[in-house]
Amino acid sequence: MEWIRNFLRILWRLWFYVFFGVSILLMIPFLLILTTRESYYPFLYKIIRFFSKSLIFCMGFRLSTQIEEPLDRHKSYMFCPNHTSMLDPFILIAMVPNPIVFVGKAELSKIPVFGFFYKKVCILVDRTSPKSRRDVYMKAKRRLQDGTSVAIFPEGLVPTEDVVLSPFKNGAFSLAIEHQIPIVPALYYDCKRLFSWTIFKGSPGVLRVKQFASIPTQGLEKKQAAALKASLYQKLYAALEKDAAYMKDTNRLKNNE
């Protein structure tokens, strides 16, 4: 029976890429127009948000959200979720009505068709280039001045599945303090289990999300970024440790050795 389950999982994964690819192709006329000016981004974000909600629904997922504090629709934030799956950006977009621009990996711009639009709507960073990392600050500053929020996965890349939470990078915290915008942390508890990078693992189900109350940065200085980063890391790590389903899946590889 295991081979049947694996075959169905492969079909399910293929459906993800088919849905994603066909949707991008259908949206090309709108994307070509709405990526010509940054002022069009709020309209583009509405389309991306509809796509994200549709993708989650059509993959058989449902969101179960716990939101500690409602967001101000007219305010900019720095969103900092944990990173466990390729679903994570779509969940964040589906949950947040405020237009968000992501700081993302430059390598994704090489994907045919998708990469063309990706580099137009995201702030790209080449983590091997100090110049690229510096440029992120200037690009983010311009977008924040337009009232757009920024999202950075502070872990950087998706860690291996046996890692509870990877150490955080500095960028999100330095940017938030520099622009005096609040940080909104979030935890995605089930993406690792239900839609990981492992092709023979996962299934439709409920994705639990906890969006914490925003952390103000008003009055903080750049030298306090490290302490802010450490404090938030400990807070999120402790919350993940208390979640039995998340920890069981995280320890799965070690337990099977």
C-alpha positions, 0 to 999 in steps of 0.5 A: 500500500505504501507505493500507492500512497507514494504514487498519489503524493507524486501526483499531488506534487505535480498538481502543485506545479501544474496549477502554479505554472498555468496560473502564471501563464494566465496572469501574464497580461496583467503581470506585464502591465502591473510590473511596469511601475511600482505605483501599480504594486497595490493592485498587483498584490491583490492579484497575487493574494487571490492566487495565493489563497487559490493555491492553498485551497486547491492543494487541499489546505486550510488555514487555522490562524491565531492572530494576537493583534490586528494589523493597521491597514495603513501602516508598514511592517517588517514581517518575520515568519519561520521558514520551513516550506515553499508554501510559506510566502503564499501563506503570509500573502494570503493572511496579510492584506497590507501590500508586502514586498519580499526580500528573496534569493536572487537565484530564483530569478533564473526560473523561466517565466516566473523569474522574469516577474519575480525580479520585478516585484521582489527585492533580490539579494545575493547572499555571497555579495556584500554589495547586493546586501547593501543594495537591499537597504536602499531598495527597501527604504524606497518601498517603505516610503511608498507605504509597502511592508517588507517580509524577510525570512530571518533564517535565510534559507529553509533549514534541514528538517531536523532543525527546530529553528535556524539562527537568524540573520541581521538584515530584518532587524537592522532594517526595521530599526533603521526605518522605525517600523514594527516587526511582526513575527509568525510561526508556521507549525505544519508546513514542514510536515504537510508540504516539505521538500521531501516528495514522498511526504506530506498531504492536504490538511490544516495549516496552523499559523500563529501571528504574534503581536507586533514588536515596536522599534520606535526609539531603538538604535542600530546597536540594539539590533543584535539584542532584538534578534536574540530575543525574538529567536528565543521567543519563537524557538520556545513556542516551537518547542512546546508544539508536540506535532512540530517537534515530533516531525522535526525529530523524525529523521534522528529517531529513524537513524 
